[in-house]
Amino acid sequence: MAKSPKSLLLEQLRAQADAVAAKRVQQFKLSREVVDRLDQRMHHVSQYFRR
């Protein structure tokens, strides 16, 4: 038995929502890594100038 068009559309929308959510998580992780690296470098710079 074939699925109804509404059911297909709902499945497609769920798949798109899942993909968007996964991309947001990935972007957040990348952003967090950049912030962490920057924080570490700033710490090293401040340590350098304290010497």
PADO-809265 format. One line per field, with one value per residue: residue number from 1; residue in one letter; chain; x, y, z of N, C-alpha, C in turn. Coordinates in steps of 0.1 Angstrom, whole numbers. Layout:
i	(NUM_...) $
aa	(A_...) $
ch	(A_...) $
nxx	(X_...) $
nyy	(Y_...) $
nzz	(Z_...) $
caxx	(X_...) $
cayy	(Y_...) $
cazz	(Z_...) $
cxx	(X_...) $
cyy	(Y_...) $
czz	(Z_...) $
***
This chain:
i	(1_2_3_4_5_6_7_8_9_10_11_12_13_14_15_16_17_18_19_20_21_22_23_24_25_26_27_28_29_30_31_32_33_34_35_36_37_38_39_40_41_42_43_44_45_46_47_48_49_50_51) $
aa	(M_A_K_S_P_K_S_L_L_L_E_Q_L_R_A_Q_A_D_A_V_A_A_K_R_V_Q_Q_F_K_L_S_R_E_V_V_D_R_L_D_Q_R_M_H_H_V_S_Q_Y_F_R_R) $
ch	(A_A_A_A_A_A_A_A_A_A_A_A_A_A_A_A_A_A_A_A_A_A_A_A_A_A_A_A_A_A_A_A_A_A_A_A_A_A_A_A_A_A_A_A_A_A_A_A_A_A_A) $
nxx	(8_6_21_4_3_5_17_42_52_54_74_95_98_105_130_144_144_158_183_189_191_212_233_234_243_268_280_279_297_321_323_326_351_368_365_376_403_411_409_428_451_451_456_482_495_491_505_531_536_537_560) $
nyy	(-12_22_51_80_113_133_119_113_139_147_130_139_165_160_147_168_186_172_171_199_204_187_200_224_217_207_231_246_232_236_264_266_253_271_293_283_278_304_315_300_309_336_335_324_346_366_354_355_383_388_379) $
nzz	(0_-9_5_18_3_23_44_32_28_55_64_49_58_84_81_70_91_110_97_97_125_131_117_130_155_148_139_162_178_163_165_192_195_182_199_222_214_208_234_247_233_239_267_267_255_275_296_285_285_312_321) $
caxx	(0_14_19_-3_12_7_27_55_56_58_87_106_100_112_143_151_145_169_195_192_195_226_242_235_252_282_284_281_310_332_324_332_365_374_366_386_416_414_411_441_462_451_462_496_500_491_516_543_538_539_574) $
cayy	(0_34_61_92_124_140_111_115_153_148_123_147_176_155_145_182_192_165_176_212_202_181_210_234_211_207_245_250_226_243_277_264_250_283_301_276_280_318_317_295_317_348_331_323_359_372_348_360_396_388_375) $
cazz	(0_-10_16_14_1_35_51_26_31_69_65_43_67_96_77_68_105_116_91_102_138_131_112_141_165_143_138_176_182_156_171_206_194_179_211_231_209_210_248_250_228_247_279_264_253_288_303_279_289_326_324) $
cxx	(9_11_11_7_15_18_41_61_61_71_98_109_108_127_151_153_157_182_199_197_209_236_244_244_266_287_287_295_322_334_330_347_373_376_376_400_420_417_425_453_463_458_477_502_501_503_530_546_540_553_583) $
cyy	(13_44_73_103_132_132_113_129_154_141_132_159_172_153_158_188_185_169_190_212_197_192_221_229_211_222_250_245_233_257_276_261_262_292_296_279_295_321_312_304_331_346_330_337_367_367_353_374_398_385_387) $
czz	(0_1_10_12_14_44_45_29_45_71_60_52_79_93_75_82_112_110_96_116_139_127_123_152_161_143_152_181_176_162_185_205_191_191_221_227_211_225_252_245_236_261_278_262_267_296_298_284_304_330_326) $
***
